[in-house]
Amino acid sequence: MTQKKQRSGPTFVQWFGPLLDALRELGGSATPKEAVDAVGRICKVPQSQREEVLKTGMERFANQVYWARQYLVWAGLIQKERRGVWTLTPQGTATHLSVEQSLEIFLREQQKHTKARKTKSPEGAEKADIAVEPEDSEQSDEDQEFERFIAVLQSLSASGFERLCLRLLRVAGFDRLEVTGRANDGGVDGVGVLQVNDLVSFNVVFQCKKWVAPVPPKEIRDLRGAMAGRADKAIFLTTSHFSQNAKDEAIRPGADPVELVDGEKLYEMFRKYELGLRPRTVYDIDSAFFDNFR
C-alpha cells in the first residue's frame, strides 16, 4: 500500500497537467474559481466529488487544485502572484505534463522543500521523510490566510455574521441597510438600497448563511421568491460555497438573477476593502538570484 502511494503521489498531483491546460484555455490566466471550475470540466469531475468539503467548509477538490497550483508555482510554471489571479509563466505556457512528469515535479519540489525545512528547523528533522503536506491540509502561503479567515467567520454567532455582512455591504456602497430579523420573513435577513449614481438606485434584499455544507438550489429559489414585489435585486452571502445546481438556479433563464457571494468572494472583498484584514509584506528567498554568486 505504501509503495503504491509513493508511485502515484498525493491525489492532487493528477491536477498538475489539467491545471496548465485550463489556464491555457482561459487565455493564460484566471481567477482561482475560474481555474478550479475549468479543471473540473476538463476532467469531468462528478458533482458528488465537487460537493465534498473539508472541516473548514472549503471544497476538497478546490483544495487539491490549490495544492497543484502551489507546486507548479514552485516549479516555475505558474507565476507567484497575489491570490486573486493565477498566471502561466512562459515556461508553463509551453509545458504539457503527463502523469509521470507531474509526479517527477512533485517529488523534486517535495524533496527541495523538505530539505529547506530541515535546514530551517532542526526540530523538524525527525519529520523529514513525511510529505510536505497531508492530503487535506491547508494550502501554503496566502491560501492559509483564507482558511483562517473562514474559521474566524465560522466562530461568529449567526446574528454577528449578519451584522458583519451588513458592514461589508455598507462599505461596498449600499445604503439604508437593515437586518430584519423577523420571523416568517421568507428567507430574507436584511434589506438595503444600492445607489448606482445620482439618478439610479436598486432596492436589495439579502440572505446570510454561516454554513459549512454547500448551499442547495432550494435556498436560491426561496430568496428569489422573497424578493418578488419588494426588491429589484437579491444577494446570497455564505461562508461555504454554492452547489453547481444552486449556481445554475441563480442564473436560470426567465427568472430574476440572484447574486452569489461565497467564502472565496467574501475573502476577496474583505481584502479589497481591508476590512478586518491588515495588509502585510512578506519576502521570500529568491534562490536563483543568489545562485549567481555561488
N, C-alpha and C positions, 0 to 999 in steps of 0.2 A: 504493500500500500504506500509506504514511504517512497519507494523507488519510483512509483508511478507519479507521485506528487512532484518529485524532483524533475522528471522528464517533461511534465506538462506545465509546471509552474502554477501560480495562483490563477484563479478564474479570470481576473481582469486582463491577463496577458492576451487573451483571444481578441480583445478590442483594439489592440495596437494598430493593426493594419486597417480595419474598418474606420477607425477614427481619422487616420490620414486620408482615407478615401472620402469620408464625409466632409472634411474641411476642403478638400479639392473640389468636391461637388458644389459646395456653398461659396466658391469663389476665393478660397484661400484663408478665410477667417469666418468666425461665427461666435455667437454668444454661447455660453455653456449649455443652455437649454436647447438651442438650435442644434448644437453638435450631438448632444445626447439623443435627441429625437431622431436625427439623421442616422446615427449608428443603429438605433433600434429598428428603423425602417429598412435600412440596407441589409441587416442581419435577420430581419423578420422575427424579432424578439416577441414572444407571445405576451398578450396583455396581462395574463396572470403573473408573469415574471416581472413586468413593469410595475405592478402594484405591490410587490414585496417591499417592505420597509425595514429600516434599522430601528434600534431603540430610540434614536433621536428623531425619528419621523422622516428621515431622508430616504429617498428611493434607493434600494440596494443596487439596482442596475446602474443608476446615475452615479452612485458612489464608486462603482467599479470603473466606469468610463473616466471619472475624475482621476482615479489612480493611474489609468492608462495614460492620460494626458500628462501626469506628473513625470512618469518615466520617459515619455517622449520629449518633455522639456529637458530633462537631464541628458538625454541622448542628442540634444541639439536639433531635433526635428520639428519642435513647436517652440515658438518664442516664449521667453519668460516675461510675461506682461502682467498688468493688473488683472484681477479676477474676471472683469467684465467681458473680455474678448480673448478668444483662442486663435492664434495666427500661425500658419505654417512658415517655417524658415525656408530659404531657397533649397536647402538640402531635403527638408521634409516634403516640399512640393514634388521633388524628383524621386522620392523613395516610395516603393511599393513593397510591403512586407508580407512574407509568408509566415505561417505559424512558427516554423523553425527559426526564422530570422527574428521574430518577435521574442521568442524565448531566449535567444542569444543576447538581445538587448537587455531583457530583464535580468539575466544572470550577471552580465557585465556591470550594469548600473547598481544592482544589489550588492555585488562584491565591492564596488567602489565606495558606496555609502556606508556599508558595514565597516570597511576599513577606516573610513573617516570617523565613524562613531568610536571605534577602538582608540584612535589617536586622541579624540576629544575627551573621552571619559574612561579611565582605567576601570572604573566600577562596572562599566558595561561590557568588559572583555568576556565575561562568562557567557554573555548572550550573543556573542559574535556570530554563531552559526545559525541563529534564528533569523527568519526572513525579516526584512526591514519593516514590514507591517503584516498583520494578520489580514485575512480576507475582508472582514467587516470593520476594520479600524477606520478612524477618521483620516481624512487626507492630510497631507502636509501643507506647510506654508499657509497661504491665505484661506485654504479650504477648512482648516481647523477653526479659523475665526468664525466661519459660517455655522459650524456645528455648535460652537459655544454660544453664538447669538441665538440660535433656535432653542438651545437649552434654557437660556435666560427667559425667552418668551414663554416657554412651557412652564416655567416656575411661577408665572404670574397668575393671579386669580382671573376668573372669567371676566369680571367687571373691570379689573385692571387692564386686561388686554383690550377690551372695548375702548377704554379711555386712552390707551396708548395709540390705537388706530385713529381715534379722533384727533389726537395731537399730530399724527403723521399727515392726515388729510388736510388739517388746517395749514401746516407748513407747505403742503403741496398746492395750496391755492384755493381750498374750499372755504366757504363762509357759512354763517348761521348753522353751524353743526350742532347736533343734539343727539345724545344717546337716549333712545326712547325708553327701553327697559320695561315696557308694558307687556302684560300677558296677552295672549291671543293677537299679537301684532303681525301675524303672518310671516314670521321669519325675518323681520326687519329689526336690526339692532340700533339703527340711527338714521337720521335724515340730515340733509345739508343742501347747499347751493354752490355750484361751480360757476364762477363769474369768468367767462371766456374773454370778454372785452367789455367796453363801456355799454354796449347795446345788447349783448347776447349772454344769457345765463341758462343753466340747466338745474332743475330740481333733481336731487340724487337720494337714493336710499342705499344703505349698505348693511352688510351682514358680516360678523366677525366670528370665526370659529377657531378656538385654540385646540386643534386636533393633531393626532399623530397619524391616524388612518387616512387614506385618500378620500377626497370629497366625492361623493357619488352624484350622478346627474339629477336625482330627485331634489337635492338641495338647490340646484340651479333653477329647476322648474318652480320650486316653491318661492324663491326670491323674485323670479320674474312675475309670478302671479301677484305677489305682494306689491310689486312696483306699479301694476296696472291702475291707472286713474289717479295716481298720487305723485308720480315722478317720471322724469324723462330718461334717467339712467339708473343702473344698478351696479353695485360693486360688491364682490365677494372676496373677503380677505381671510386667509388661513395660514397657520404656521406649518401645515403639512403641504400636500400637493393635490392636484386635481386628477382624477382618473381620466383616461382618454375619452370615455363616454361623456364625462362632465364637460370636457373641453369642447367636444362636438356639440353638446346641447347648448353651450354658451353662445355659439355662433350659428345655431340652426337656422337655415333659410326660412323666411316668413315669420320669424319670432324676433322680439326685441333682444339685441345682444346684451350679454352680461359681462362686465369687465372682471377678469380673474386676477387675483394677486395672491400668489403662493409664497412659501417661505423664502424661496430664492429672490423673488421680486421684492419682498419686504426688506430683505437684507440689502439689496442694491439701492433701494430708496432711502433706507436709514444711513447708508454710506454716503449717498449723494448729498443729503441734507445735513450730514454729520450730526444726526440726532441720536444721542446716546452712544455714539461711537466716536472715539477720538482718533484722528489720523496719526500715524507714526511712520518714521523712516527706518527701514531695515536694510543693512548691507550684507550681501553675500560675497564670499571669496570667489574671484574670477581666476580659477586655476590656470586657464590658458594664458592669461596675461603674465602671470609670474613664471610660467614655463619658459618664456623668452629670456629670462635672466638666470636660468639654472646652469 
